[in-house]
Amino acid sequence: MRQRFPARKFFDICRGLPDGAEITVILDGDRMLVRSGRSRFSLSTLPAADFPNLDDWQSEVEFYSASGNAEKS
């Protein structure tokens, strides 16, 4: 089962842990449990099928900066 989770929240949790901390991640239904030492966190997840598959997505995208210069990726 593939799930999606809030990556920024997960990053912030990991960043707040001590250096060298052992992190355990467990998928429990629609929750992702993150454990390290005495710390416990529970993050909501969503099924990957609810999101578009970007691996197959091919398109040209333009981004505009405040100065009006365009960058393509």
N, C-alpha and C positions, 0 to 999 in steps of 0.2 A: 504494500500500500504506500503510495507516494502522498506526502502531505506538504503543505506550505505553512510557514510560521513567520512571525514578525522578526526579521533578521536584525534590525536595528536594536530591538529590545534584547535579543539574545546576545548581540555584541556588547551592549552596555552591561549586561549581567556578567559576562566573561571578563570584561575589562575591570570590573569592580572587585574581582576575586584576587587573592594574593598570587604573586608569581609562583609558578610551579604547581598550582592547585590542580587536583584531579577532578575532572568534571564528568558526571554521569548524565546521559540523556536517555530518557525512556518515553516512548510513544504509548500513550494510554487513551485509546479512543480518539476523541477530538482534542486532547490535551497533550502537550509536550512537557514532561517533568524534567527539570534541570536541578541536579543536586551536586553540591560540593561541600565537603565537611559537614557543618551543621546548617548550612544554607540550603533552602528549598525554594524553588520557583516553579510556577505553573503558567505555561503560555498556551493561548488558544491556537488551534491549527485549522486549516481548511483543506479539503481534498484538492489535489493537484488538477484533477479533471475540471474543476471550476474555473481554471485559468487557461488562457490561450497557450498553445505550444509555440514558444518563440524560436525553437530550433528550426522549424519549417518556415518561419516568417522571413521573407526577403522583400525589402522595400528600401527606397532611398528616403532618408529623413533629413530635414534641414532644421538647424537650430539658429536662432537669431540672438545676437547680443544686444545690449542696450545701445551700443554705438552704431548698430545697423550692419555690422559685418556678419556674413553668414559662414557657418562651418558645416561641412557635410560629413556624415559618418555612415 
